[in-house]
Amino acid sequence: MLLSSISSSVMSSSVMSSSVMSSSVIAMTTTPSLPQYGIAMVSSLILFLSLKEILSSTQKWNEYLNNSFNLAIIPFIFTFVMVVGYKVFTIV
């Protein structure tokens, strides 16, 4: 649903003084996409990277904890790259 377009058209008719009907169409298009969640995604990525860095210096750090953090961080990195790519594409 994130990459879908929402379109709506509004038809309005008006009667002119000479009894001739004219119609105008107003088209509104909104495209919700990935960047609307960019702030939450970047905040989560920073949080997970900070936690991984802090916990890696403790005695509780092990291979399983490292894998768990990687499973959480990798999708955030892909999403971050997508958001940055989208922002660059809309500027160009």
C-alpha positions as CSV (number, residue, x, y, z in Angstrom):
1,M,0.0,0.0,0.0
2,L,3.0,2.3,0.5
3,L,3.7,2.7,-3.2
4,S,0.2,2.9,-4.5
5,S,-1.4,6.0,-5.8
6,I,-4.5,7.5,-4.5
7,S,-6.4,9.4,-7.1
8,S,-9.6,11.3,-6.9
9,S,-11.5,13.3,-9.4
10,V,-14.1,15.9,-8.7
11,M,-16.5,16.9,-11.3
12,S,-18.3,20.1,-11.0
13,S,-20.9,21.5,-13.3
14,S,-22.0,25.1,-13.5
15,V,-24.7,26.8,-15.5
16,M,-23.6,29.9,-17.2
17,S,-25.8,32.8,-17.8
18,S,-26.4,31.7,-21.4
19,S,-27.8,28.3,-20.3
20,V,-24.8,26.5,-21.5
21,M,-23.4,23.9,-19.2
22,S,-19.7,23.7,-18.7
23,S,-17.9,21.2,-16.6
24,S,-14.5,21.3,-15.1
25,V,-12.4,18.4,-13.7
26,I,-10.1,18.8,-10.8
27,A,-7.7,15.9,-10.4
28,M,-5.9,15.4,-7.1
29,T,-3.2,12.8,-6.8
30,T,-1.4,11.8,-3.7
31,T,1.4,9.3,-3.7
32,P,2.2,8.0,-0.2
33,S,5.5,6.3,-0.3
34,L,8.6,5.3,1.7
35,P,9.9,8.7,2.8
36,Q,6.9,9.5,5.0
37,Y,8.3,7.0,7.5
38,G,11.9,8.2,7.0
39,I,12.3,9.9,10.4
40,A,11.1,6.9,12.3
41,M,13.2,4.6,10.3
42,V,16.4,6.6,10.7
43,S,15.8,7.0,14.4
44,S,15.3,3.2,14.8
45,L,18.5,2.6,12.7
46,I,20.5,4.9,15.0
47,L,19.0,3.3,18.1
48,F,19.9,-0.2,17.0
49,L,23.4,0.7,15.8
50,S,24.0,2.5,19.2
51,L,22.7,-0.5,21.2
52,K,24.9,-2.9,19.1
53,E,28.0,-0.8,19.7
54,I,27.3,-0.5,23.5
55,L,26.5,-4.1,24.0
56,S,29.4,-5.4,22.0
57,S,31.8,-4.1,24.7
58,T,30.0,-6.0,27.5
59,Q,30.5,-9.6,28.7
60,K,27.0,-10.5,27.5
61,W,27.9,-10.1,23.9
62,N,28.0,-13.4,21.9
63,E,27.4,-14.6,18.3
64,Y,23.7,-15.1,18.8
65,L,23.2,-11.5,20.0
66,N,25.2,-10.2,17.1
67,N,23.1,-12.2,14.6
68,S,19.9,-10.8,16.3
69,F,21.1,-7.3,15.9
70,N,22.1,-7.9,12.3
71,L,18.6,-9.2,11.5
72,A,17.1,-6.0,12.9
73,I,19.6,-3.6,11.3
74,I,19.9,-4.9,7.8
75,P,16.3,-4.1,6.7
76,F,16.7,-0.6,8.2
77,I,19.9,-0.1,6.1
78,F,18.1,-1.2,2.9
79,T,15.2,1.2,3.7
80,F,17.6,4.0,4.5
81,V,19.2,3.5,1.1
82,M,15.8,3.5,-0.6
83,V,14.8,6.8,1.2
84,V,18.0,8.5,0.2
85,G,17.6,7.3,-3.4
86,Y,14.1,8.6,-3.5
87,K,15.1,12.0,-2.2
88,V,17.9,12.2,-4.7
89,F,15.6,11.2,-7.5
90,T,12.9,13.8,-6.6
91,I,15.6,16.5,-6.5
92,V,17.0,15.6,-9.9
